[in-house]
Amino acid sequence: MSVSVVAHPLGWIVLGAAGYFTYRAGKKAGKKVEEDIAKTSLSDRVVKGAMKTVYRTQKGVSECLGKAKEKYGSMWAEARTEENATSS
């Protein structure tokens, strides 16, 4: 006649130990996966942040140069015209 594992105190100890070790193994595996995800996402976030900064800077410089070109473009054309007229 077989005795149920749950009915014997030694069975409870075996089940408890197996559950505890399963819990610990799962916790370690989960922590490792979590750390890997955090490392990857942190580096991705840093690269993405750098790209955004470069883009914002490029956009700002382009706008600034565009405004300067508008402002001084006509003056440059006038100066060239006047210089060509006086040197001819």
Backbone torsions as a table, in degrees:
resi	resn	phi	psi	omega
1	MET	NA	131.3	-178.4
2	SER	-93.1	146.7	179.0
3	VAL	-104.5	134.6	179.0
4	SER	-62.9	143.9	-179.5
5	VAL	-63.1	-34.1	-177.2
6	VAL	-74.3	-23.6	-177.2
7	ALA	-79.8	-16.8	-176.5
8	HIS	-106.3	137.2	179.6
9	PRO	-58.5	-34.9	178.0
10	LEU	-65.8	-33.6	176.7
11	GLY	-63.2	-40.7	177.3
12	TRP	-63.1	-39.0	179.1
13	ILE	-66.0	-43.9	179.2
14	VAL	-63.0	-47.6	178.8
15	LEU	-62.4	-41.8	179.1
16	GLY	-63.6	-44.8	179.9
17	ALA	-64.6	-43.3	179.1
18	ALA	-62.7	-42.6	177.8
19	GLY	-63.3	-42.3	-179.8
20	TYR	-63.9	-46.3	-179.4
21	PHE	-67.2	-33.9	174.8
22	THR	-65.1	-43.1	177.3
23	TYR	-59.4	-47.6	-179.6
24	ARG	-62.2	-43.7	179.7
25	ALA	-63.0	-42.9	178.2
26	GLY	-65.4	-38.8	179.9
27	LYS	-65.5	-43.2	178.2
28	LYS	-63.8	-44.6	-179.8
29	ALA	-64.0	-42.9	178.4
30	GLY	-63.7	-40.0	179.5
31	LYS	-65.4	-40.7	179.7
32	LYS	-64.0	-45.7	178.8
33	VAL	-62.6	-41.9	179.2
34	GLU	-62.2	-42.1	178.4
35	GLU	-65.7	-41.1	178.4
36	ASP	-62.4	-42.8	178.7
37	ILE	-65.1	-42.6	-179.4
38	ALA	-64.3	-40.5	179.1
39	LYS	-64.1	-46.9	-178.7
40	THR	-64.1	-48.1	-176.7
41	SER	-68.7	-31.7	177.6
42	LEU	-65.8	-45.7	179.2
43	SER	-66.0	-38.5	177.0
44	ASP	-63.0	-41.3	179.4
45	ARG	-65.1	-38.0	179.6
46	VAL	-66.0	-45.9	179.5
47	VAL	-63.4	-44.1	179.6
48	LYS	-63.6	-40.4	177.3
49	GLY	-62.9	-40.7	177.8
50	ALA	-64.6	-40.9	178.5
51	MET	-63.2	-41.0	178.2
52	LYS	-63.3	-41.1	179.6
53	THR	-63.7	-44.3	178.8
54	VAL	-63.0	-42.9	179.7
55	TYR	-62.4	-45.7	178.4
56	ARG	-60.7	-41.5	179.7
57	THR	-65.2	-45.4	179.3
58	GLN	-60.7	-43.1	180.0
59	LYS	-63.1	-43.2	178.8
60	GLY	-64.2	-42.3	179.1
61	VAL	-65.3	-41.8	179.2
62	SER	-62.0	-42.8	178.1
63	GLU	-63.6	-42.9	-179.5
64	CYS	-63.6	-44.6	179.0
65	LEU	-66.2	-36.3	177.3
66	GLY	-62.8	-43.1	178.6
67	LYS	-65.9	-40.9	179.3
68	ALA	-66.0	-39.5	179.1
69	LYS	-63.6	-42.2	177.6
70	GLU	-63.1	-43.0	-176.1
71	LYS	-70.4	-47.3	-173.2
72	TYR	-98.1	-8.8	-179.7
73	GLY	-62.2	-46.2	180.0
74	SER	-69.4	-36.2	177.7
75	MET	-64.9	-39.2	179.3
76	TRP	-63.9	-43.0	179.1
77	ALA	-64.2	-42.1	178.5
78	GLU	-63.8	-43.5	-179.8
79	ALA	-63.3	-41.7	178.5
80	ARG	-64.8	-40.6	179.8
81	THR	-64.5	-44.7	-179.8
82	GLU	-64.5	-41.4	-179.4
83	GLU	-67.4	-39.9	177.2
84	ASN	-65.3	-35.4	-179.3
85	ALA	-70.6	-39.8	-177.7
86	THR	-77.2	-30.5	-177.9
87	SER	-83.2	-14.5	-179.5
88	SER	-81.2	NA	NA
